[in-house]
Amino acid sequence: MTNMENLQAIYREVLKKPDLQLTPELTARDVDSWDSLAHVQIIVEVEKKFGVEFDLDDFLAIRNVGDFFKLLARYGVDL
């Protein structure tokens, strides 16, 4: 699996949306099951999968999936 496929799998599993397609514009408002707990679960699963550790400022700066793509790139994860 590519890193993008792994990331998409995490979102699909946590949000219980097996057909979810990640786009840079996707936000929590677009997915009914994406609440604050799901957001934290996504972050935790991504940290485990990609071996990164985000700080609070990183966590708070994520407004959409595109922001998350950029954050992962800063931590050296190629998507």
mmCIF file of the N, C-alpha and C atoms, coordinates in Angstrom:
data_MODEL
# 
_entry.id   MODEL 
# 
loop_
_atom_site.group_PDB 
_atom_site.id 
_atom_site.type_symbol 
_atom_site.label_atom_id 
_atom_site.label_alt_id 
_atom_site.label_comp_id 
_atom_site.label_asym_id 
_atom_site.label_entity_id 
_atom_site.label_seq_id 
_atom_site.pdbx_PDB_ins_code 
_atom_site.Cartn_x 
_atom_site.Cartn_y 
_atom_site.Cartn_z 
_atom_site.occupancy 
_atom_site.B_iso_or_equiv 
_atom_site.pdbx_formal_charge 
_atom_site.auth_seq_id 
_atom_site.auth_comp_id 
_atom_site.auth_asym_id 
_atom_site.auth_atom_id 
_atom_site.pdbx_PDB_model_num 
ATOM 1   N N  . MET A 1 1  ? 0.844   -1.198 0.000  1.00 0.00 ? 1  MET A N  1 
ATOM 2   C CA . MET A 1 1  ? 0.000   0.000  0.000  1.00 0.00 ? 1  MET A CA 1 
ATOM 3   C C  . MET A 1 1  ? 0.877   1.245  0.000  1.00 0.00 ? 1  MET A C  1 
ATOM 4   N N  . THR A 1 2  ? 0.444   2.245  -0.730 1.00 0.00 ? 2  THR A N  1 
ATOM 5   C CA . THR A 1 2  ? 1.139   3.523  -0.690 1.00 0.00 ? 2  THR A CA 1 
ATOM 6   C C  . THR A 1 2  ? 0.746   4.274  0.577  1.00 0.00 ? 2  THR A C  1 
ATOM 7   N N  . ASN A 1 3  ? 1.500   5.320  0.881  1.00 0.00 ? 3  ASN A N  1 
ATOM 8   C CA . ASN A 1 3  ? 1.155   6.144  2.042  1.00 0.00 ? 3  ASN A CA 1 
ATOM 9   C C  . ASN A 1 3  ? -0.229  6.757  1.897  1.00 0.00 ? 3  ASN A C  1 
ATOM 10  N N  . MET A 1 4  ? -0.584  7.188  0.686  1.00 0.00 ? 4  MET A N  1 
ATOM 11  C CA . MET A 1 4  ? -1.913  7.768  0.472  1.00 0.00 ? 4  MET A CA 1 
ATOM 12  C C  . MET A 1 4  ? -2.997  6.718  0.705  1.00 0.00 ? 4  MET A C  1 
ATOM 13  N N  . GLU A 1 5  ? -2.779  5.504  0.233  1.00 0.00 ? 5  GLU A N  1 
ATOM 14  C CA . GLU A 1 5  ? -3.752  4.428  0.458  1.00 0.00 ? 5  GLU A CA 1 
ATOM 15  C C  . GLU A 1 5  ? -3.876  4.119  1.950  1.00 0.00 ? 5  GLU A C  1 
ATOM 16  N N  . ASN A 1 6  ? -2.760  4.124  2.660  1.00 0.00 ? 6  ASN A N  1 
ATOM 17  C CA . ASN A 1 6  ? -2.799  3.905  4.105  1.00 0.00 ? 6  ASN A CA 1 
ATOM 18  C C  . ASN A 1 6  ? -3.557  5.009  4.819  1.00 0.00 ? 6  ASN A C  1 
ATOM 19  N N  . LEU A 1 7  ? -3.317  6.251  4.408  1.00 0.00 ? 7  LEU A N  1 
ATOM 20  C CA . LEU A 1 7  ? -4.022  7.380  5.019  1.00 0.00 ? 7  LEU A CA 1 
ATOM 21  C C  . LEU A 1 7  ? -5.516  7.277  4.749  1.00 0.00 ? 7  LEU A C  1 
ATOM 22  N N  . GLN A 1 8  ? -5.868  6.989  3.524  1.00 0.00 ? 8  GLN A N  1 
ATOM 23  C CA . GLN A 1 8  ? -7.286  6.867  3.178  1.00 0.00 ? 8  GLN A CA 1 
ATOM 24  C C  . GLN A 1 8  ? -7.934  5.722  3.961  1.00 0.00 ? 8  GLN A C  1 
ATOM 25  N N  . ALA A 1 9  ? -7.215  4.624  4.137  1.00 0.00 ? 9  ALA A N  1 
ATOM 26  C CA . ALA A 1 9  ? -7.738  3.487  4.904  1.00 0.00 ? 9  ALA A CA 1 
ATOM 27  C C  . ALA A 1 9  ? -8.017  3.887  6.353  1.00 0.00 ? 9  ALA A C  1 
ATOM 28  N N  . ILE A 1 10 ? -7.157  4.711  6.924  1.00 0.00 ? 10 ILE A N  1 
ATOM 29  C CA . ILE A 1 10 ? -7.366  5.176  8.299  1.00 0.00 ? 10 ILE A CA 1 
ATOM 30  C C  . ILE A 1 10 ? -8.651  6.008  8.373  1.00 0.00 ? 10 ILE A C  1 
ATOM 31  N N  . TYR A 1 11 ? -8.800  6.964  7.487  1.00 0.00 ? 11 TYR A N  1 
ATOM 32  C CA . TYR A 1 11 ? -10.012 7.789  7.477  1.00 0.00 ? 11 TYR A CA 1 
ATOM 33  C C  . TYR A 1 11 ? -11.255 6.924  7.292  1.00 0.00 ? 11 TYR A C  1 
ATOM 34  N N  . ARG A 1 12 ? -11.197 5.994  6.352  1.00 0.00 ? 12 ARG A N  1 
ATOM 35  C CA . ARG A 1 12 ? -12.358 5.139  6.088  1.00 0.00 ? 12 ARG A CA 1 
ATOM 36  C C  . ARG A 1 12 ? -12.726 4.305  7.308  1.00 0.00 ? 12 ARG A C  1 
ATOM 37  N N  . GLU A 1 13 ? -11.722 3.758  7.966  1.00 0.00 ? 13 GLU A N  1 
ATOM 38  C CA . GLU A 1 13 ? -11.989 2.904  9.131  1.00 0.00 ? 13 GLU A CA 1 
ATOM 39  C C  . GLU A 1 13 ? -12.535 3.715  10.303 1.00 0.00 ? 13 GLU A C  1 
ATOM 40  N N  . VAL A 1 14 ? -11.859 4.808  10.637 1.00 0.00 ? 14 VAL A N  1 
ATOM 41  C CA . VAL A 1 14 ? -12.282 5.619  11.784 1.00 0.00 ? 14 VAL A CA 1 
ATOM 42  C C  . VAL A 1 14 ? -13.664 6.222  11.550 1.00 0.00 ? 14 VAL A C  1 
ATOM 43  N N  . LEU A 1 15 ? -13.904 6.717  10.347 1.00 0.00 ? 15 LEU A N  1 
ATOM 44  C CA . LEU A 1 15 ? -15.174 7.381  10.058 1.00 0.00 ? 15 LEU A CA 1 
ATOM 45  C C  . LEU A 1 15 ? -16.273 6.423  9.625  1.00 0.00 ? 15 LEU A C  1 
ATOM 46  N N  . LYS A 1 16 ? -15.908 5.140  9.492  1.00 0.00 ? 16 LYS A N  1 
ATOM 47  C CA . LYS A 1 16 ? -16.866 4.102  9.085  1.00 0.00 ? 16 LYS A CA 1 
ATOM 48  C C  . LYS A 1 16 ? -17.529 4.456  7.749  1.00 0.00 ? 16 LYS A C  1 
ATOM 49  N N  . LYS A 1 17 ? -16.695 4.876  6.808  1.00 0.00 ? 17 LYS A N  1 
ATOM 50  C CA . LYS A 1 17 ? -17.125 5.257  5.456  1.00 0.00 ? 17 LYS A CA 1 
ATOM 51  C C  . LYS A 1 17 ? -16.225 4.529  4.458  1.00 0.00 ? 17 LYS A C  1 
ATOM 52  N N  . PRO A 1 18 ? -16.558 3.276  4.105  1.00 0.00 ? 18 PRO A N  1 
ATOM 53  C CA . PRO A 1 18 ? -15.667 2.468  3.259  1.00 0.00 ? 18 PRO A CA 1 
ATOM 54  C C  . PRO A 1 18 ? -15.434 3.017  1.858  1.00 0.00 ? 18 PRO A C  1 
ATOM 55  N N  . ASP A 1 19 ? -16.273 3.916  1.387  1.00 0.00 ? 19 ASP A N  1 
ATOM 56  C CA . ASP A 1 19 ? -16.108 4.472  0.049  1.00 0.00 ? 19 ASP A CA 1 
ATOM 57  C C  . ASP A 1 19 ? -15.571 5.906  0.060  1.00 0.00 ? 19 ASP A C  1 
ATOM 58  N N  . LEU A 1 20 ? -15.187 6.404  1.228  1.00 0.00 ? 20 LEU A N  1 
ATOM 59  C CA . LEU A 1 20 ? -14.722 7.781  1.348  1.00 0.00 ? 20 LEU A CA 1 
ATOM 60  C C  . LEU A 1 20 ? -13.499 8.022  0.472  1.00 0.00 ? 20 LEU A C  1 
ATOM 61  N N  . GLN A 1 21 ? -13.538 9.103  -0.290 1.00 0.00 ? 21 GLN A N  1 
ATOM 62  C CA . GLN A 1 21 ? -12.409 9.513  -1.110 1.00 0.00 ? 21 GLN A CA 1 
ATOM 63  C C  . GLN A 1 21 ? -11.831 10.797 -0.512 1.00 0.00 ? 21 GLN A C  1 
ATOM 64  N N  . LEU A 1 22 ? -10.553 10.750 -0.164 1.00 0.00 ? 22 LEU A N  1 
ATOM 65  C CA . LEU A 1 22 ? -9.913  11.936 0.396  1.00 0.00 ? 22 LEU A CA 1 
ATOM 66  C C  . LEU A 1 22 ? -9.617  12.943 -0.702 1.00 0.00 ? 22 LEU A C  1 
ATOM 67  N N  . THR A 1 23 ? -9.983  14.181 -0.432 1.00 0.00 ? 23 THR A N  1 
ATOM 68  C CA . THR A 1 23 ? -9.622  15.310 -1.289 1.00 0.00 ? 23 THR A CA 1 
ATOM 69  C C  . THR A 1 23 ? -9.075  16.392 -0.376 1.00 0.00 ? 23 THR A C  1 
ATOM 70  N N  . PRO A 1 24 ? -8.235  17.270 -0.895 1.00 0.00 ? 24 PRO A N  1 
ATOM 71  C CA . PRO A 1 24 ? -7.689  18.330 -0.046 1.00 0.00 ? 24 PRO A CA 1 
ATOM 72  C C  . PRO A 1 24 ? -8.763  19.203 0.599  1.00 0.00 ? 24 PRO A C  1 
ATOM 73  N N  . GLU A 1 25 ? -9.907  19.345 -0.047 1.00 0.00 ? 25 GLU A N  1 
ATOM 74  C CA . GLU A 1 25 ? -10.963 20.232 0.454  1.00 0.00 ? 25 GLU A CA 1 
ATOM 75  C C  . GLU A 1 25 ? -11.866 19.581 1.503  1.00 0.00 ? 25 GLU A C  1 
ATOM 76  N N  . LEU A 1 26 ? -11.766 18.272 1.685  1.00 0.00 ? 26 LEU A N  1 
ATOM 77  C CA . LEU A 1 26 ? -12.652 17.547 2.593  1.00 0.00 ? 26 LEU A CA 1 
ATOM 78  C C  . LEU A 1 26 ? -12.481 18.035 4.032  1.00 0.00 ? 26 LEU A C  1 
ATOM 79  N N  . THR A 1 27 ? -13.616 18.314 4.694  1.00 0.00 ? 27 THR A N  1 
ATOM 80  C CA . THR A 1 27 ? -13.596 18.752 6.093  1.00 0.00 ? 27 THR A CA 1 
ATOM 81  C C  . THR A 1 27 ? -14.548 17.891 6.916  1.00 0.00 ? 27 THR A C  1 
ATOM 82  N N  . ALA A 1 28 ? -14.501 18.081 8.212  1.00 0.00 ? 28 ALA A N  1 
ATOM 83  C CA . ALA A 1 28 ? -15.389 17.356 9.115  1.00 0.00 ? 28 ALA A CA 1 
ATOM 84  C C  . ALA A 1 28 ? -16.855 17.666 8.816  1.00 0.00 ? 28 ALA A C  1 
ATOM 85  N N  . ARG A 1 29 ? -17.132 18.848 8.317  1.00 0.00 ? 29 ARG A N  1 
ATOM 86  C CA . ARG A 1 29 ? -18.516 19.211 7.981  1.00 0.00 ? 29 ARG A CA 1 
ATOM 87  C C  . ARG A 1 29 ? -19.079 18.365 6.852  1.00 0.00 ? 29 ARG A C  1 
ATOM 88  N N  . ASP A 1 30 ? -18.191 17.771 6.059  1.00 0.00 ? 30 ASP A N  1 
ATOM 89  C CA . ASP A 1 30 ? -18.613 16.975 4.906  1.00 0.00 ? 30 ASP A CA 1 
ATOM 90  C C  . ASP A 1 30 ? -18.956 15.525 5.252  1.00 0.00 ? 30 ASP A C  1 
ATOM 91  N N  . VAL A 1 31 ? -18.586 15.090 6.458  1.00 0.00 ? 31 VAL A N  1 
ATOM 92  C CA . VAL A 1 31 ? -18.760 13.690 6.841  1.00 0.00 ? 31 VAL A CA 1 
ATOM 93  C C  . VAL A 1 31 ? -19.461 13.642 8.188  1.00 0.00 ? 31 VAL A C  1 
ATOM 94  N N  . ASP A 1 32 ? -20.667 13.087 8.222  1.00 0.00 ? 32 ASP A N  1 
ATOM 95  C CA . ASP A 1 32 ? -21.474 13.117 9.449  1.00 0.00 ? 32 ASP A CA 1 
ATOM 96  C C  . ASP A 1 32 ? -20.826 12.406 10.637 1.00 0.00 ? 32 ASP A C  1 
ATOM 97  N N  . SER A 1 33 ? -20.009 11.414 10.396 1.00 0.00 ? 33 SER A N  1 
ATOM 98  C CA . SER A 1 33 ? -19.391 10.673 11.509 1.00 0.00 ? 33 SER A CA 1 
ATOM 99  C C  . SER A 1 33 ? -18.061 11.281 11.970 1.00 0.00 ? 33 SER A C  1 
ATOM 100 N N  . TRP A 1 34 ? -17.650 12.391 11.382 1.00 0.00 ? 34 TRP A N  1 
ATOM 101 C CA . TRP A 1 34 ? -16.371 13.025 11.711 1.00 0.00 ? 34 TRP A CA 1 
ATOM 102 C C  . TRP A 1 34 ? -16.599 14.063 12.802 1.00 0.00 ? 34 TRP A C  1 
ATOM 103 N N  . ASP A 1 35 ? -16.571 13.609 14.040 1.00 0.00 ? 35 ASP A N  1 
ATOM 104 C CA . ASP A 1 35 ? -16.713 14.500 15.181 1.00 0.00 ? 35 ASP A CA 1 
ATOM 105 C C  . ASP A 1 35 ? -15.348 14.684 15.838 1.00 0.00 ? 35 ASP A C  1 
ATOM 106 N N  . SER A 1 36 ? -15.311 15.346 16.974 1.00 0.00 ? 36 SER A N  1 
ATOM 107 C CA . SER A 1 36 ? -14.028 15.636 17.616 1.00 0.00 ? 36 SER A CA 1 
ATOM 108 C C  . SER A 1 36 ? -13.311 14.362 18.064 1.00 0.00 ? 36 SER A C  1 
ATOM 109 N N  . LEU A 1 37 ? -14.051 13.378 18.517 1.00 0.00 ? 37 LEU A N  1 
ATOM 110 C CA . LEU A 1 37 ? -13.429 12.115 18.916 1.00 0.00 ? 37 LEU A CA 1 
ATOM 111 C C  . LEU A 1 37 ? -12.826 11.411 17.707 1.00 0.00 ? 37 LEU A C  1 
ATOM 112 N N  . ALA A 1 38 ? -13.544 11.392 16.604 1.00 0.00 ? 38 ALA A N  1 
ATOM 113 C CA . ALA A 1 38 ? -13.024 10.776 15.383 1.00 0.00 ? 38 ALA A CA 1 
ATOM 114 C C  . ALA A 1 38 ? -11.768 11.512 14.912 1.00 0.00 ? 38 ALA A C  1 
ATOM 115 N N  . HIS A 1 39 ? -11.753 12.822 15.047 1.00 0.00 ? 39 HIS A N  1 
ATOM 116 C CA . HIS A 1 39 ? -10.591 13.614 14.652 1.00 0.00 ? 39 HIS A CA 1 
ATOM 117 C C  . HIS A 1 39 ? -9.359  13.178 15.444 1.00 0.00 ? 39 HIS A C  1 
ATOM 118 N N  . VAL A 1 40 ? -9.529  13.025 16.742 1.00 0.00 ? 40 VAL A N  1 
ATOM 119 C CA . VAL A 1 40 ? -8.429  12.573 17.600 1.00 0.00 ? 40 VAL A CA 1 
ATOM 120 C C  . VAL A 1 40 ? -8.006  11.154 17.205 1.00 0.00 ? 40 VAL A C  1 
ATOM 121 N N  . GLN A 1 41 ? -8.959  10.285 16.941 1.00 0.00 ? 41 GLN A N  1 
ATOM 122 C CA . GLN A 1 41 ? -8.635  8.919  16.550 1.00 0.00 ? 41 GLN A CA 1 
ATOM 123 C C  . GLN A 1 41 ? -7.845  8.890  15.240 1.00 0.00 ? 41 GLN A C  1 
ATOM 124 N N  . ILE A 1 42 ? -8.219  9.724  14.295 1.00 0.00 ? 42 ILE A N  1 
ATOM 125 C CA . ILE A 1 42 ? -7.485  9.802  13.031 1.00 0.00 ? 42 ILE A CA 1 
ATOM 126 C C  . ILE A 1 42 ? -6.039  10.209 13.301 1.00 0.00 ? 42 ILE A C  1 
ATOM 127 N N  . ILE A 1 43 ? -5.853  11.245 14.104 1.00 0.00 ? 43 ILE A N  1 
ATOM 128 C CA . ILE A 1 43 ? -4.511  11.733 14.427 1.00 0.00 ? 43 ILE A CA 1 
ATOM 129 C C  . ILE A 1 43 ? -3.679  10.620 15.071 1.00 0.00 ? 43 ILE A C  1 
ATOM 130 N N  . VAL A 1 44 ? -4.243  9.929  16.048 1.00 0.00 ? 44 VAL A N  1 
ATOM 131 C CA . VAL A 1 44 ? -3.527  8.866  16.754 1.00 0.00 ? 44 VAL A CA 1 
ATOM 132 C C  . VAL A 1 44 ? -3.143  7.735  15.805 1.00 0.00 ? 44 VAL A C  1 
ATOM 133 N N  . GLU A 1 45 ? -4.073  7.328  14.962 1.00 0.00 ? 45 GLU A N  1 
ATOM 134 C CA . GLU A 1 45 ? -3.795  6.238  14.016 1.00 0.00 ? 45 GLU A CA 1 
ATOM 135 C C  . GLU A 1 45 ? -2.724  6.642  13.000 1.00 0.00 ? 45 GLU A C  1 
ATOM 136 N N  . VAL A 1 46 ? -2.766  7.891  12.551 1.00 0.00 ? 46 VAL A N  1 
ATOM 137 C CA . VAL A 1 46 ? -1.751  8.376  11.611 1.00 0.00 ? 46 VAL A CA 1 
ATOM 138 C C  . VAL A 1 46 ? -0.383  8.417  12.285 1.00 0.00 ? 46 VAL A C  1 
ATOM 139 N N  . GLU A 1 47 ? -0.327  8.881  13.521 1.00 0.00 ? 47 GLU A N  1 
ATOM 140 C CA . GLU A 1 47 ? 0.947   8.900  14.250 1.00 0.00 ? 47 GLU A CA 1 
ATOM 141 C C  . GLU A 1 47 ? 1.526   7.493  14.347 1.00 0.00 ? 47 GLU A C  1 
ATOM 142 N N  . LYS A 1 48 ? 0.685   6.525  14.681 1.00 0.00 ? 48 LYS A N  1 
ATOM 143 C CA . LYS A 1 48 ? 1.157   5.140  14.794 1.00 0.00 ? 48 LYS A CA 1 
ATOM 144 C C  . LYS A 1 48 ? 1.611   4.593  13.443 1.00 0.00 ? 48 LYS A C  1 
ATOM 145 N N  . LYS A 1 49 ? 0.815   4.793  12.421 1.00 0.00 ? 49 LYS A N  1 
ATOM 146 C CA . LYS A 1 49 ? 1.090   4.213  11.106 1.00 0.00 ? 49 LYS A CA 1 
ATOM 147 C C  . LYS A 1 49 ? 2.357   4.779  10.480 1.00 0.00 ? 49 LYS A C  1 
ATOM 148 N N  . PHE A 1 50 ? 2.546   6.097  10.606 1.00 0.00 ? 50 PHE A N  1 
ATOM 149 C CA . PHE A 1 50 ? 3.654   6.753  9.926  1.00 0.00 ? 50 PHE A CA 1 
ATOM 150 C C  . PHE A 1 50 ? 4.837   7.087  10.843 1.00 0.00 ? 50 PHE A C  1 
ATOM 151 N N  . GLY A 1 51 ? 4.738   6.729  12.122 1.00 0.00 ? 51 GLY A N  1 
ATOM 152 C CA . GLY A 1 51 ? 5.855   6.934  13.048 1.00 0.00 ? 51 GLY A CA 1 
ATOM 153 C C  . GLY A 1 51 ? 6.187   8.400  13.287 1.00 0.00 ? 51 GLY A C  1 
ATOM 154 N N  . VAL A 1 52 ? 5.158   9.232  13.342 1.00 0.00 ? 52 VAL A N  1 
ATOM 155 C CA . VAL A 1 52 ? 5.357   10.652 13.614 1.00 0.00 ? 52 VAL A CA 1 
ATOM 156 C C  . VAL A 1 52 ? 4.647   11.006 14.908 1.00 0.00 ? 52 VAL A C  1 
ATOM 157 N N  . GLU A 1 53 ? 5.014   12.153 15.463 1.00 0.00 ? 53 GLU A N  1 
ATOM 158 C CA . GLU A 1 53 ? 4.341   12.631 16.672 1.00 0.00 ? 53 GLU A CA 1 
ATOM 159 C C  . GLU A 1 53 ? 4.060   14.112 16.490 1.00 0.00 ? 53 GLU A C  1 
ATOM 160 N N  . PHE A 1 54 ? 2.796   14.449 16.452 1.00 0.00 ? 54 PHE A N  1 
ATOM 161 C CA . PHE A 1 54 ? 2.381   15.837 16.252 1.00 0.00 ? 54 PHE A CA 1 
ATOM 162 C C  . PHE A 1 54 ? 2.311   16.564 17.579 1.00 0.00 ? 54 PHE A C  1 
ATOM 163 N N  . ASP A 1 55 ? 2.557   17.862 17.539 1.00 0.00 ? 55 ASP A N  1 
ATOM 164 C CA . ASP A 1 55 ? 2.366   18.656 18.756 1.00 0.00 ? 55 ASP A CA 1 
ATOM 165 C C  . ASP A 1 55 ? 0.997   19.334 18.703 1.00 0.00 ? 55 ASP A C  1 
ATOM 166 N N  . LEU A 1 56 ? 0.631   20.001 19.749 1.00 0.00 ? 56 LEU A N  1 
ATOM 167 C CA . LEU A 1 56 ? -0.694  20.599 19.851 1.00 0.00 ? 56 LEU A CA 1 
ATOM 168 C C  . LEU A 1 56 ? -0.950  21.616 18.741 1.00 0.00 ? 56 LEU A C  1 
ATOM 169 N N  . ASP A 1 57 ? 0.050   22.427 18.417 1.00 0.00 ? 57 ASP A N  1 
ATOM 170 C CA . ASP A 1 57 ? -0.123  23.415 17.354 1.00 0.00 ? 57 ASP A CA 1 
ATOM 171 C C  . ASP A 1 57 ? -0.429  22.737 16.027 1.00 0.00 ? 57 ASP A C  1 
ATOM 172 N N  . ASP A 1 58 ? 0.246   21.623 15.755 1.00 0.00 ? 58 ASP A N  1 
ATOM 173 C CA . ASP A 1 58 ? -0.031  20.861 14.533 1.00 0.00 ? 58 ASP A CA 1 
ATOM 174 C C  . ASP A 1 58 ? -1.481  20.401 14.525 1.00 0.00 ? 58 ASP A C  1 
ATOM 175 N N  . PHE A 1 59 ? -1.882  19.829 15.619 1.00 0.00 ? 59 PHE A N  1 
ATOM 176 C CA . PHE A 1 59 ? -3.229  19.276 15.761 1.00 0.00 ? 59 PHE A CA 1 
ATOM 177 C C  . PHE A 1 59 ? -4.294  20.348 15.524 1.00 0.00 ? 59 PHE A C  1 
ATOM 178 N N  . LEU A 1 60 ? -4.081  21.515 16.084 1.00 0.00 ? 60 LEU A N  1 
ATOM 179 C CA . LEU A 1 60 ? -5.061  22.597 15.980 1.00 0.00 ? 60 LEU A CA 1 
ATOM 180 C C  . LEU A 1 60 ? -5.078  23.256 14.604 1.00 0.00 ? 60 LEU A C  1 
ATOM 181 N N  . ALA A 1 61 ? -4.010  23.105 13.845 1.00 0.00 ? 61 ALA A N  1 
ATOM 182 C CA . ALA A 1 61 ? -3.911  23.755 12.532 1.00 0.00 ? 61 ALA A CA 1 
ATOM 183 C C  . ALA A 1 61 ? -4.611  22.976 11.420 1.00 0.00 ? 61 ALA A C  1 
ATOM 184 N N  . ILE A 1 62 ? -5.050  21.773 11.701 1.00 0.00 ? 62 ILE A N  1 
ATOM 185 C CA . ILE A 1 62 ? -5.677  20.945 10.665 1.00 0.00 ? 62 ILE A CA 1 
ATOM 186 C C  . ILE A 1 62 ? -7.138  21.361 10.504 1.00 0.00 ? 62 ILE A C  1 
ATOM 187 N N  . ARG A 1 63 ? -7.427  22.022 9.389  1.00 0.00 ? 63 ARG A N  1 
ATOM 188 C CA . ARG A 1 63 ? -8.793  22.463 9.100  1.00 0.00 ? 63 ARG A CA 1 
ATOM 189 C C  . ARG A 1 63 ? -9.462  21.603 8.036  1.00 0.00 ? 63 ARG A C  1 
ATOM 190 N N  . ASN A 1 64 ? -8.636  20.944 7.223  1.00 0.00 ? 64 ASN A N  1 
ATOM 191 C CA . ASN A 1 64 ? -9.158  20.078 6.179  1.00 0.00 ? 64 ASN A CA 1 
ATOM 192 C C  . ASN A 1 64 ? -8.101  19.023 5.842  1.00 0.00 ? 64 ASN A C  1 
ATOM 193 N N  . VAL A 1 65 ? -8.432  18.116 4.975  1.00 0.00 ? 65 VAL A N  1 
ATOM 194 C CA . VAL A 1 65 ? -7.506  17.038 4.627  1.00 0.00 ? 65 VAL A CA 1 
ATOM 195 C C  . VAL A 1 65 ? -6.254  17.601 3.956  1.00 0.00 ? 65 VAL A C  1 
ATOM 196 N N  . GLY A 1 66 ? -6.397  18.662 3.170  1.00 0.00 ? 66 GLY A N  1 
ATOM 197 C CA . GLY A 1 66 ? -5.237  19.281 2.534  1.00 0.00 ? 66 GLY A CA 1 
ATOM 198 C C  . GLY A 1 66 ? -4.220  19.778 3.551  1.00 0.00 ? 66 GLY A C  1 
ATOM 199 N N  . ASP A 1 67 ? -4.704  20.358 4.660  1.00 0.00 ? 67 ASP A N  1 
ATOM 200 C CA . ASP A 1 67 ? -3.801  20.779 5.733  1.00 0.00 ? 67 ASP A CA 1 
ATOM 201 C C  . ASP A 1 67 ? -3.058  19.576 6.305  1.00 0.00 ? 67 ASP A C  1 
ATOM 202 N N  . PHE A 1 68 ? -3.754  18.467 6.406  1.00 0.00 ? 68 PHE A N  1 
ATOM 203 C CA . PHE A 1 68 ? -3.129  17.254 6.937  1.00 0.00 ? 68 PHE A CA 1 
ATOM 204 C C  . PHE A 1 68 ? -2.067  16.727 5.968  1.00 0.00 ? 68 PHE A C  1 
ATOM 205 N N  . PHE A 1 69 ? -2.355  16.795 4.659  1.00 0.00 ? 69 PHE A N  1 
ATOM 206 C CA . PHE A 1 69 ? -1.361  16.405 3.653  1.00 0.00 ? 69 PHE A CA 1 
ATOM 207 C C  . PHE A 1 69 ? -0.084  17.230 3.838  1.00 0.00 ? 69 PHE A C  1 
ATOM 208 N N  . LYS A 1 70 ? -0.240  18.548 3.991  1.00 0.00 ? 70 LYS A N  1 
ATOM 209 C CA . LYS A 1 70 ? 0.913   19.442 4.155  1.00 0.00 ? 70 LYS A CA 1 
ATOM 210 C C  . LYS A 1 70 ? 1.667   19.140 5.444  1.00 0.00 ? 70 LYS A C  1 
ATOM 211 N N  . LEU A 1 71 ? 0.933   18.881 6.507  1.00 0.00 ? 71 LEU A N  1 
ATOM 212 C CA . LEU A 1 71 ? 1.560   18.554 7.788  1.00 0.00 ? 71 LEU A CA 1 
ATOM 213 C C  . LEU A 1 71 ? 2.380   17.273 7.676  1.00 0.00 ? 71 LEU A C  1 
ATOM 214 N N  . LEU A 1 72 ? 1.806   16.261 7.064  1.00 0.00 ? 72 LEU A N  1 
ATOM 215 C CA . LEU A 1 72 ? 2.548   15.012 6.891  1.00 0.00 ? 72 LEU A CA 1 
ATOM 216 C C  . LEU A 1 72 ? 3.805   15.226 6.051  1.00 0.00 ? 72 LEU A C  1 
ATOM 217 N N  . ALA A 1 73 ? 3.724   16.057 5.031  1.00 0.00 ? 73 ALA A N  1 
ATOM 218 C CA . ALA A 1 73 ? 4.889   16.346 4.193  1.00 0.00 ? 73 ALA A CA 1 
ATOM 219 C C  . ALA A 1 73 ? 5.993   17.016 5.027  1.00 0.00 ? 73 ALA A C  1 
ATOM 220 N N  . ARG A 1 74 ? 5.599   17.919 5.936  1.00 0.00 ? 74 ARG A N  1 
ATOM 221 C CA . ARG A 1 74 ? 6.585   18.563 6.825  1.00 0.00 ? 74 ARG A CA 1 
ATOM 222 C C  . ARG A 1 74 ? 7.299   17.536 7.690  1.00 0.00 ? 74 ARG A C  1 
ATOM 223 N N  . TYR A 1 75 ? 6.621   16.458 8.011  1.00 0.00 ? 75 TYR A N  1 
ATOM 224 C CA . TYR A 1 75 ? 7.217   15.410 8.843  1.00 0.00 ? 75 TYR A CA 1 
ATOM 225 C C  . TYR A 1 75 ? 7.885   14.326 7.988  1.00 0.00 ? 75 TYR A C  1 
ATOM 226 N N  . GLY A 1 76 ? 8.006   14.583 6.688  1.00 0.00 ? 76 GLY A N  1 
ATOM 227 C CA . GLY A 1 76 ? 8.734   13.668 5.816  1.00 0.00 ? 76 GLY A CA 1 
ATOM 228 C C  . GLY A 1 76 ? 7.945   12.505 5.269  1.00 0.00 ? 76 GLY A C  1 
ATOM 229 N N  . VAL A 1 77 ? 6.614   12.560 5.364  1.00 0.00 ? 77 VAL A N  1 
ATOM 230 C CA . VAL A 1 77 ? 5.775   11.493 4.828  1.00 0.00 ? 77 VAL A CA 1 
ATOM 231 C C  . VAL A 1 77 ? 5.355   11.882 3.416  1.00 0.00 ? 77 VAL A C  1 
ATOM 232 N N  . ASP A 1 78 ? 5.809   11.123 2.441  1.00 0.00 ? 78 ASP A N  1 
ATOM 233 C CA . ASP A 1 78 ? 5.439   11.373 1.047  1.00 0.00 ? 78 ASP A CA 1 
ATOM 234 C C  . ASP A 1 78 ? 4.097   10.726 0.746  1.00 0.00 ? 78 ASP A C  1 
ATOM 235 N N  . LEU A 1 79 ? 3.189   11.517 0.195  1.00 0.00 ? 79 LEU A N  1 
ATOM 236 C CA . LEU A 1 79 ? 1.878   10.985 -0.176 1.00 0.00 ? 79 LEU A CA 1 
ATOM 237 C C  . LEU A 1 79 ? 1.756   10.866 -1.675 1.00 0.00 ? 79 LEU A C  1 
# 
